[in-house]
Amino acid sequence: MNQLKLGLPKGSLEKSTIELFRKSGWKITGMDRSYFPSIDDKTLNCSVVRAQEMSRYVEDGTLDAGITGRDWIQENDSEVEYITELIYAKTSFRPTRWVLAVPHDSPVQKIEDLKGKKVATEMVNFTRRLFESHDTPVDVEFSWGATEAKAAEGLADAIVEVTETGGTIRAHGLRIVCDLLESAPQLIANKDAWKDPWKRAKIEQISMLLQGALAAEHKVGIKMNVMEDDLEKIIELIPSVTAPTVATLYDTPALKGKKWFSIESIISEDVVRELIPELTRNGAVGIVEYPLNKVI
């Protein structure tokens, strides 16, 4: 039986990954207590790997595909196939940025001002290449964690650190000099696996359904019934991906000889609270709102 070796990220992306796969149609269990979780698909063989190491295992063929950040792919200088970007702001699947930061009272205003200084970071290779590209020799020191504190306590002159809003950076009395890299979770594949017809089809299936699950976030389905006289004004009120679906209701005595239609559409979740009262005022009845798992 064909199997795809799939890497799932350990750490901050873990819970979001399990939930995203659930909405996509796969149930993953045991990820919190095993490096080899179960999944209800015999064609998938899952392994849990730190996002920092994922691209190396995908590149060397230990894994056929995996989910990791673009930042760690660049850090490892890995040659992999980028399949799709996975971004959704409500979960941990959201863009992050790597920044250069210094103590608030530091005279440093640009990268070149750090010549001969010490920079602490977890992204050692990326940082070295960055300063080399600016012809600015620095001492790049690997940070095992609490990187902000190293600059705040004078253990380093600057840090290269990941942030979303910059709040943690500022809370440690630091100042962002410049943004260096924006990163988001990626589904990546081994180059040889991508050339294999069966594995490529399986990876494309995963990509399509994951993207469908992400596209469904913040969206709901809505359906209602409306009389023919009110149809056009209701249609004008309803946003949709392309156009609302309209179907004629089966003629029964309950319709009292009038022509009724069923309307169905997909809309943004934040629109529906304003839309439903407007629909009822214009003649819509039997309005039903329902959650979505995927929008393809």
N, C-alpha and C positions, 0 to 999 in steps of 0.2 A: 504494500500500500504506500502511495506517495505521502510524504509528510513535509511540511514546511517548518523549519526551526525559527521560532519567533521570539525575539527578546522584548521583555516588558520592563519598564524602568522602575527601579527601586527609589524610594525617597519621596520628594515633593509631588511627583507626577503619579504616584502609585494609586491613590484612591480615585483620582480623575480618570486614569486609564481603565480601571475595573468598571467604573460607571459608564464610560464611553463605549466600551465593548459590550456592556449589557444592553445599552440602547441600540447598538448596531446588530444585536442578535446572538452574541456569544456570552455565555456565563462562565466566569473565571472564579475558581474557589481555591482557598489555601495559599493565596499569595502572601498573606501576613505571617505565615509560619513555615514556608518552604520556598526554596529557590527554584522549584520545579512544580508550579501550580497546575491544577487540573483545569481543563477547558472542555466544554461539551462539543468538541469537534475533533474527530479522530485524525483528521488530516493536519492538525496543528500540534506542535510539540513546543511548549512554552518554557522559557527560562527567565528568571529574574536577574537583572544586571543593573549596576549603578549607571545612571545616565552618562557619567563621565567616561565610562569604559565601553559603552555600547558600540560606538562606531568602530572601534578596533576589532571587536569580535565579529561585527558584520563584515568588515573589510577582509579579515583573514579566513572567512568562511565557517567559523565556529557557529555563527547564526546566519540564516538566510535573509532575515529582515528584523527590524527593531525600531523602537521609538526613542528618540533622544533629541537634545537641543542642537540647533545649528552651531551654537558656541562650542560645544564639545567636539563636534566634527572638525571645526577649524582648529581647535586646540591640538587634536590628535593628527591633524593633517591627513585625514582618512579619505581614501578614494572609494566612494560609494555612490550608488544611484539615489538621487533625491526623488522620492515618489510623490509625496504631497506634504503640504504644511498643515498642521493641526492647530488652529487658533480659535479659542472661544473665551471671551473676557470673563464669563461668570465663574469659570473653574480655573484650575492651575494651568490649563492649556491656553496661555495668554503670552503675548510678547514680553520679554524682559530686555533690559539693556545693561551692557557692561560700561562702566564709567571710570574715568581717572579722577580720584579725589585726594584732597590734601587737607591738613588742618586749616581751620577757618582763617587763621592769621598768617598762613604761609605766604611768602612772596611769589610763589609759583603761579603763573597765569597761562602757561602753555606747555606743551610736551617738552620742548627743547630746554625749558628752564630747569628740568630735572637732571641735567647732565651730571654724571658722577654720583648721583644720589641712590638711595635704596628704595625699591618698590616691592611691596608685598602683594601676593595674589595667589589664587588657586590656578589661574590660567597662565602658567609660566611660559609655555612655548609661544602662545599668542602674544603675550606681553613683550617677550624678547624680540619677536619679529616686528612688532609695532615700533618699538624704540629704534631698532636697526633701520627701519624704513625712514625714520626721521634723523638718522645719523646722530643719535643721542645715546652714548654708552651709559648704562645704568646697571646697578646690581639688583637683579630680579631674584627675590626670595620666595620660596613656596610657603603658602600660608595654609595651615591645617584647619583653620576656622577662626571665628571672631576677628576677621580681617580688619574691620573698622577700628577695633580697639588698638591695633598695632600702630596706626597713624596717630590716633588720639593720645596714645601714651608715649609717643616718641620712639617707638621701636622701628618705625619706617618713615621715610619722608613723604611717601605717597602710597596709595593702594589702587589696584585695578579690581573692581568688585561689581557684582551683579546687583541690580535694583529694579524695582518696578516704578515707584513713585519718587524715590529719593528721600523718603521720610526717615529711614533708618540711618542713612548717611548723615543727614542733618542732625538727627538726634544724638549722634556721637561727636558733634562739634566739627564736622567736616564740611568741605565745600567741593562741589563738583566742578572740575576744570573743563572737562569736555566728555561727550559721549563717544564711545569707541566702536560699539557693535550692538546691533539689535538682534535678538535671538528669539526663536519660537520653536516649539516641538515639531519634529519632522518624522515622517515614516520613511525609513531608508532601506535599501536592499543591497545585498552583495551583488557585484557586477556579474559573476557567473550565474548566480541564482536567477538574476533578471533575464538572462539569455535562455534559461530553461523554460520551454513553453508552459509546462504544468505549473511550475513555481511562479512564473510571471502572472498567469491567470489567477492564481490564489492571492498573490500580493495585490493585484488590481481589484479583486473582490473585496479584500480587507479595506483598501483605500477608498473604494466607492461607498461602502457602508459606514465607515468612520466619518467620512465627509458628510454623508447623509444625516448621520446622527447630530453632527455639529450644526448643520444647516437647520435642523429642526428646533434647536435651542432658541428660546425667546419667541417661538411661533406656536400658534394653536390652530386647530381646525374649527370652523364654525359652519353650521347649517341651519336652515330655517325654511318655513313655508310662507308663500306670499300669493295674493290674488293677482290675476292678470292686470287689473287696473293699476296696481302699485308696483309692478315688476320693474319698469324702467327706472323709477326713482330709487328703488332699493339697489339695483345694479350699480347706479352711479355712486352710491355711498360705500360700496364694498371694495377695498383694495384686494389685490390678489397677485400671485406670482405671474400669471399670464392673463387669465380672465376667469371669472367665477363659473362653476359648473351649474347649468340650469337644466332641470328635467321636469317633465309634465307629471303631475300626480294622477294616479289611476282614478277614473271617474266612479264615485260612489254616491249614494244618497246623501251622505254627510256633507258633500260639497254643494248641495242644493242647486245643481245646474250651473254653477260658476266654475270657471277654469282657474286651477291653482297650479303653482310651480314650487318645486324644491330647489333651493339655491345652496351651494356649498363652496367654501373657499378656504384658503390658508392666509392668515394675517399675523402681524406682529402682536405679541402678547400685551404690549403697552398701549395698543390701539383699542383693544376690545372693550375696555371699561368705558370708554367714551362712545364707542360705536353701538353697543347693544341698546342703550336708551334711544339713540337716534333711529335705529332700525324699528323699534317697537312703535315709535311715534309716526313712522311712515308706513305702517301696516304689516310688518313682519310678525309672525307668530311661531310658536314651537321652536324657539331659538335654542340650539344646543352648542355648547363649547366643549371641545375635547382636546386632550394633550396629544402630542406627536412624538414618535420615536425617531423617525427618519423622514427627510425630504430629499428625494433624488432628482 
